[in-house]
Amino acid sequence: MIACAAISARALVEAAAADGVATVALDLFGDADTCRHASAWHPIGNPVTLCIERSPLLAALDALASQGGVDGWVAGSGFDGEPDLLLAAAERLPLFGTTPAAMHRLRDPREFFERLDTLEIDHPEVGFEPPATPEHWLLKDARSCGGWGVRPWGGPSAANDSGPGRYWQRRLAGQPMSATFIGNGREAMLLGFNRQLVREIGEHPFVFGGIVGPVSVDESVRSAITRAVGALTAEFGVVGLASLDFLNDGGRARVLELNPRPPASLVLYPDLHGGGPFRAHMNACRHGVLPQAPPPANSVRGQAIVYADAPLWLHAAAAARIADWPGACDLPRAGTRFSPGEPICSVSACGHEAEAVIAELARQSATLRTSLETPS
């Protein structure tokens, strides 16, 4: 049995179930489909703040270790920029994935971008002191995830913009994309390319809203990102499922960051030779074995997060409506309250073209959100 810990563990435990692997889920929501696929669920944080909390996480891992029967655990989203927490958790149960030390290096923006320069991997201009003028600059927090720590920089403010993990990056045009891959610490297998959906929530203009793929890219992009994935896997010892975020601007790829853990895009690659993405992750972690190149995709998949636009109380009929929605996942429980900007659930779509899938995800999100609107 494997424990899966993340802000939302649904995708991990669902992928594990498809590969015949029993799991325990540790996350913030305890959604109905998460609990359906896992043998047990433990809360490890606050769904309002979207933060994994140290005490409940370590207590849950201590309990699983003392009970026995759990071989180790997999870390999903929420551990980005938290190498100390990752290390403390790995001392409770073996971690199947990239080491905390490697995570620390990858989330140190100075080291990461210095290594990109050394490896001659293209990226937007970055700085670690406030730029002379605020135009065309973003302020980023390498400790955050999901785009919540990215904002346009408006110039010096009363708050101290400098701090651990913070840096400035020049804002450039381009399509936000990611490359999904599996590493064994020395080399990597690229699974495919994906389009990232980004939306504005309150004062956060670059929040992750969903993922669509696999999609085709120019050969120049494929070549550059394939080389980057291989070089960074070897440089940082990336093990298991991971993703490389980049901007695609007219065939030029500029790397943004590397997430050395199972990404949201794992749901886009359900069929690999000899199993699914979870089994491939475990084979890479346990045995250093990489999967074969995935078979050519005959369709494009997509998944989008439905965020609350207004305060929402989910009554029983509304919860049932989500549960009955074709392709819905991350199913919330009746009685849950949502503030504006909180994730309600996710919707899915499939088609032959990325644009059609994106349009269908937008339609579903809007329709479902409207059907749920109830005064809090």
C-alpha positions as CSV (number, residue, x, y, z in Angstrom):
1,M,0.0,0.0,0.0
2,I,1.2,3.5,-0.8
3,A,0.2,6.8,0.8
4,C,-0.5,9.7,-1.5
5,A,-0.1,13.2,0.0
6,A,-1.0,16.5,-1.8
7,I,-3.3,19.5,-1.7
8,S,-5.7,17.2,-3.6
9,A,-4.7,13.6,-3.8
10,R,-7.6,12.6,-6.0
11,A,-5.6,12.3,-9.3
12,L,-2.9,10.2,-7.6
13,V,-5.2,7.7,-5.9
14,E,-7.3,7.4,-9.0
15,A,-4.2,6.7,-11.1
16,A,-3.0,4.2,-8.5
17,A,-6.4,2.4,-8.5
18,A,-6.3,2.1,-12.3
19,D,-2.9,0.4,-11.9
20,G,-4.2,-1.9,-9.2
21,V,-2.3,-0.2,-6.4
22,A,-4.0,0.3,-3.0
23,T,-3.5,3.7,-1.4
24,V,-4.2,5.9,1.6
25,A,-5.1,9.5,0.7
26,L,-3.7,12.5,2.7
27,D,-5.1,15.8,1.5
28,L,-7.1,18.9,2.3
29,F,-10.5,18.1,0.9
30,G,-11.4,14.4,1.3
31,D,-13.6,14.6,-1.8
32,A,-16.0,11.8,-2.4
33,D,-14.1,10.3,-5.4
34,T,-10.8,10.5,-3.5
35,C,-12.3,8.5,-0.6
36,R,-13.9,6.1,-3.1
37,H,-10.5,5.2,-4.6
38,A,-8.5,5.2,-1.4
39,S,-8.7,2.7,1.5
40,A,-8.6,5.6,4.0
41,W,-8.3,9.4,4.1
42,H,-6.5,11.7,6.5
43,P,-6.9,15.5,6.6
44,I,-3.5,17.3,6.4
45,G,-4.4,21.0,6.1
46,N,-6.9,23.8,5.5
47,P,-8.9,23.8,2.3
48,V,-9.4,27.5,2.6
49,T,-5.7,28.4,2.7
50,L,-4.8,25.6,0.3
51,C,-1.8,24.8,2.5
52,I,-0.5,21.5,3.8
53,E,0.1,21.8,7.5
54,R,3.1,20.3,9.2
55,S,1.6,18.8,12.4
56,P,-1.3,16.8,10.8
57,L,0.8,15.6,7.9
58,L,3.6,14.2,10.2
59,A,1.0,12.8,12.6
60,A,-0.7,11.0,9.8
61,L,2.6,9.5,8.5
62,D,3.6,8.5,12.0
63,A,0.3,6.7,12.4
64,L,0.7,4.9,9.1
65,A,4.3,3.9,9.9
66,S,3.2,2.5,13.3
67,Q,0.3,0.6,11.9
68,G,2.5,-1.1,9.2
69,G,1.4,-2.2,5.8
70,V,2.3,1.0,4.0
71,D,5.5,0.8,2.0
72,G,6.0,4.5,1.6
73,W,4.4,7.7,0.2
74,V,4.2,9.9,-2.9
75,A,4.3,13.7,-2.6
76,G,2.0,15.6,-5.0
77,S,1.3,19.3,-5.2
78,G,1.7,21.4,-2.1
79,F,5.3,20.5,-1.2
80,D,6.8,23.0,-3.7
81,G,9.3,25.1,-1.9
82,E,8.9,23.1,1.4
83,P,12.0,20.9,1.4
84,D,12.2,20.9,5.2
85,L,8.7,19.6,5.5
86,L,9.4,17.0,2.8
87,L,12.5,15.9,4.6
88,A,10.7,15.6,8.0
89,A,7.9,13.6,6.3
90,A,10.5,11.3,4.5
91,E,11.9,10.4,7.9
92,R,8.5,8.9,8.8
93,L,8.0,6.9,5.7
94,P,10.1,6.3,2.6
95,L,9.5,8.9,-0.1
96,F,8.9,7.6,-3.6
97,G,10.1,10.5,-5.7
98,T,12.7,13.2,-6.0
99,T,14.7,13.7,-2.8
100,P,14.1,16.7,-0.5
101,A,17.7,17.9,-1.2
102,A,17.0,18.0,-4.9
103,M,13.7,19.8,-4.3
104,H,15.6,22.4,-2.3
105,R,18.0,23.0,-5.2
106,L,15.2,23.2,-7.7
107,R,13.3,25.7,-5.7
108,D,16.2,27.9,-5.1
109,P,15.8,30.4,-8.0
110,R,19.4,31.5,-7.9
111,E,20.7,28.0,-8.3
112,F,18.0,26.9,-10.8
113,F,18.5,29.8,-13.2
114,E,22.3,29.7,-12.8
115,R,22.2,26.0,-13.8
116,L,19.9,26.8,-16.8
117,D,22.5,29.3,-17.9
118,T,25.4,26.8,-17.5
119,L,23.4,24.2,-19.4
120,E,22.5,26.8,-22.1
121,I,18.8,26.4,-21.6
122,D,16.7,29.4,-22.7
123,H,14.6,31.2,-20.0
124,P,13.2,34.7,-19.4
125,E,15.5,37.3,-17.8
126,V,15.5,37.1,-14.0
127,G,16.8,39.3,-11.3
128,F,17.2,39.2,-7.5
129,E,17.1,42.9,-6.9
130,P,14.2,45.2,-7.7
131,P,14.4,46.3,-11.4
132,A,15.0,49.9,-12.3
133,T,11.5,50.3,-13.7
134,P,8.4,48.2,-12.9
135,E,7.2,47.8,-16.5
136,H,7.1,44.3,-17.9
137,W,8.3,42.5,-14.7
138,L,6.7,39.8,-12.6
139,L,7.4,39.1,-8.9
140,K,7.5,35.4,-8.2
141,D,7.7,33.2,-5.1
142,A,9.4,29.9,-5.8
143,R,7.8,28.5,-2.7
144,S,4.3,28.8,-4.0
145,C,2.4,26.6,-6.5
146,G,-0.5,26.8,-8.9
147,G,0.4,30.4,-9.9
148,W,-0.8,31.9,-6.6
149,G,2.7,33.4,-5.9
150,V,3.0,35.2,-9.3
151,R,1.9,38.9,-9.8
152,P,2.8,41.8,-11.9
153,W,5.4,44.0,-10.1
154,G,4.2,47.5,-9.6
155,G,7.4,48.9,-8.2
156,P,8.7,49.2,-4.6
157,S,6.0,49.1,-2.0
158,A,5.6,49.3,1.7
159,A,5.9,45.6,1.9
160,N,9.3,44.0,1.5
161,D,9.2,42.3,-1.9
162,S,12.6,40.6,-1.3
163,G,12.7,37.4,0.7
164,P,13.5,33.7,0.5
165,G,12.4,32.3,-2.8
166,R,11.3,35.6,-4.3
167,Y,12.7,36.9,-7.6
168,W,11.8,39.1,-10.5
169,Q,11.2,37.7,-14.0
170,R,10.7,39.6,-17.2
171,R,7.1,39.2,-18.5
172,L,7.1,37.9,-22.0
173,A,4.6,36.9,-24.6
174,G,3.9,33.2,-25.3
175,Q,1.6,30.3,-24.6
176,P,2.0,28.8,-21.1
177,M,2.8,25.1,-21.6
178,S,4.3,22.1,-19.8
179,A,6.1,19.0,-20.7
180,T,5.2,15.8,-18.7
181,F,8.1,13.4,-18.1
182,I,9.4,10.6,-15.9
183,G,13.0,10.6,-14.7
184,N,15.2,8.0,-12.9
185,G,17.8,10.5,-11.7
186,R,20.0,10.1,-14.7
187,E,17.8,10.2,-17.8
188,A,14.1,10.9,-18.7
189,M,11.3,9.8,-20.9
190,L,9.2,12.6,-22.3
191,L,5.5,11.7,-22.3
192,G,4.0,14.7,-24.1
193,F,3.3,18.5,-24.2
194,N,0.4,20.3,-22.7
195,R,-1.3,23.6,-22.8
196,Q,-1.9,25.2,-19.4
197,L,-5.1,27.1,-18.7
198,V,-4.6,30.3,-16.6
199,R,-7.2,32.5,-15.1
200,E,-7.5,35.5,-12.8
201,I,-8.8,35.2,-9.3
202,G,-9.0,38.3,-7.2
203,E,-5.5,39.9,-7.0
204,H,-4.0,36.7,-8.5
205,P,-3.9,37.0,-12.4
206,F,-2.0,33.8,-13.1
207,V,-3.8,31.0,-11.2
208,F,-3.6,27.5,-12.7
209,G,-7.0,26.7,-14.1
210,G,-6.5,23.4,-15.9
211,I,-4.5,21.4,-18.4
212,V,-5.1,20.1,-21.9
213,G,-3.0,17.6,-23.9
214,P,-1.2,16.0,-25.4
215,V,-0.7,18.7,-28.0
216,S,1.7,19.0,-30.9
217,V,4.5,21.6,-30.9
218,D,7.1,22.8,-33.5
219,E,10.1,20.6,-33.9
220,S,12.3,23.4,-32.5
221,V,10.3,23.4,-29.3
222,R,10.3,19.6,-29.0
223,S,14.0,19.5,-29.5
224,A,14.8,22.2,-27.0
225,I,12.5,20.9,-24.3
226,T,13.6,17.3,-24.8
227,R,17.2,18.4,-24.3
228,A,16.2,20.5,-21.3
229,V,14.3,17.7,-19.6
230,G,17.2,15.3,-20.0
231,A,19.8,17.7,-18.8
232,L,17.8,18.9,-15.8
233,T,16.9,15.3,-14.8
234,A,20.6,14.5,-14.7
235,E,21.7,17.7,-13.0
236,F,19.1,17.7,-10.2
237,G,18.4,13.9,-9.9
238,V,14.7,14.1,-10.8
239,V,13.0,10.8,-10.0
240,G,9.5,9.8,-11.0
241,L,6.7,11.9,-12.6
242,A,7.5,15.5,-13.1
243,S,6.8,18.5,-15.4
244,L,8.7,21.3,-16.9
245,D,6.8,24.6,-17.4
246,F,7.8,26.9,-20.3
247,L,6.6,29.6,-22.6
248,N,6.1,28.8,-26.2
249,D,6.5,31.9,-28.3
250,G,6.5,31.3,-32.0
251,G,8.6,28.2,-31.8
252,R,10.9,29.5,-29.1
253,A,10.7,27.7,-25.8
254,R,11.7,29.6,-22.6
255,V,11.8,27.5,-19.4
256,L,10.0,28.8,-16.3
257,E,10.3,26.1,-13.6
258,L,10.5,22.4,-13.0
259,N,8.1,20.7,-10.7
260,P,9.8,17.5,-9.5
261,R,6.6,15.6,-8.4
262,P,3.5,14.1,-10.1
263,P,1.8,17.0,-11.9
264,A,-1.8,17.7,-12.7
265,S,-1.1,16.6,-16.3
266,L,-0.7,12.9,-15.3
267,V,-4.5,12.5,-16.0
268,L,-3.7,13.2,-19.7
269,Y,-1.6,10.1,-20.0
270,P,-3.6,7.2,-18.7
271,D,-2.2,4.5,-21.1
272,L,1.5,3.8,-21.1
273,H,3.1,0.6,-22.2
274,G,2.7,-1.9,-19.4
275,G,0.4,0.2,-17.3
276,G,-0.5,3.8,-16.3
277,P,1.4,6.8,-15.0
278,F,1.3,5.7,-11.3
279,R,2.9,2.3,-12.0
280,A,5.5,4.1,-14.3
281,H,6.3,6.5,-11.4
282,M,6.8,3.7,-8.9
283,N,8.9,1.7,-11.4
284,A,11.2,4.7,-11.9
285,C,11.4,5.3,-8.1
286,R,11.9,1.7,-7.0
287,H,13.9,0.2,-9.9
288,G,15.1,3.1,-12.0
289,V,13.1,1.8,-15.0
290,L,11.6,4.2,-17.4
291,P,8.6,3.5,-19.6
292,Q,8.7,3.2,-23.3
293,A,7.7,6.1,-25.4
294,P,3.9,6.4,-25.1
295,P,1.8,5.4,-28.1
296,P,0.6,8.2,-30.4
297,A,-2.5,9.8,-28.9
298,N,-5.7,9.7,-31.0
299,S,-7.4,12.4,-28.9
300,V,-6.8,15.4,-26.7
301,R,-7.9,15.3,-23.1
302,G,-8.5,18.2,-20.8
303,Q,-9.4,19.0,-17.2
304,A,-10.3,22.3,-15.7
305,I,-10.9,23.5,-12.1
306,V,-14.3,25.1,-11.4
307,Y,-13.7,28.0,-9.0
308,A,-16.4,29.8,-7.0
309,D,-17.1,33.3,-8.3
310,A,-19.3,34.1,-5.3
311,P,-20.0,32.7,-1.8
312,L,-21.5,29.3,-2.2
313,W,-23.2,26.8,0.1
314,L,-23.4,23.4,-1.5
315,H,-26.8,21.8,-0.5
316,A,-27.5,18.1,-1.1
317,A,-29.1,18.6,-4.5
318,A,-26.2,20.6,-5.8
319,A,-23.7,18.1,-4.6
320,A,-25.7,15.4,-6.3
321,R,-25.7,17.5,-9.5
322,I,-21.9,17.7,-9.5
323,A,-21.7,13.9,-8.8
324,D,-23.9,13.2,-11.8
325,W,-22.1,15.6,-14.1
326,P,-20.4,13.6,-16.9
327,G,-16.7,13.7,-16.3
328,A,-16.8,15.7,-13.1
329,C,-14.2,14.9,-10.5
330,D,-12.9,16.2,-7.1
331,L,-16.5,15.8,-6.0
332,P,-17.3,18.0,-2.9
333,R,-19.6,16.9,-0.1
334,A,-23.0,18.4,0.6
335,G,-22.8,21.1,3.3
336,T,-19.5,22.5,2.1
337,R,-19.1,26.3,2.0
338,F,-17.0,28.0,-0.6
339,S,-15.6,31.5,-0.6
340,P,-14.9,33.3,-3.9
341,G,-11.8,31.9,-5.6
342,E,-12.0,28.5,-3.8
343,P,-12.0,25.4,-6.0
344,I,-15.4,23.6,-6.1
345,C,-14.6,20.6,-8.4
346,S,-13.1,19.8,-11.8
347,V,-14.7,19.1,-15.2
348,S,-13.2,17.0,-18.0
349,A,-13.5,16.9,-21.8
350,C,-12.1,15.0,-24.7
351,G,-11.8,15.8,-28.4
352,H,-9.6,15.8,-31.5
353,E,-8.4,19.5,-31.3
354,A,-7.1,21.4,-28.3
355,E,-9.1,24.5,-29.0
356,A,-12.4,22.5,-29.1
357,V,-11.5,20.9,-25.8
358,I,-10.7,24.2,-24.2
359,A,-14.0,25.7,-25.4
360,E,-15.9,22.7,-24.0
361,L,-14.2,23.0,-20.6
362,A,-15.1,26.7,-20.5
363,R,-18.7,25.9,-21.4
364,Q,-19.0,23.1,-18.8
365,S,-17.4,25.3,-16.1
366,A,-19.7,28.2,-16.7
367,T,-22.8,26.0,-16.9
368,L,-22.0,24.0,-13.8
369,R,-21.1,27.1,-11.8
370,T,-24.3,28.9,-12.7
371,S,-26.4,25.8,-11.8
372,L,-24.8,25.8,-8.3
373,E,-25.1,29.4,-7.4
374,T,-26.9,29.6,-4.1
375,P,-26.7,32.5,-1.6
376,S,-24.5,31.6,1.4
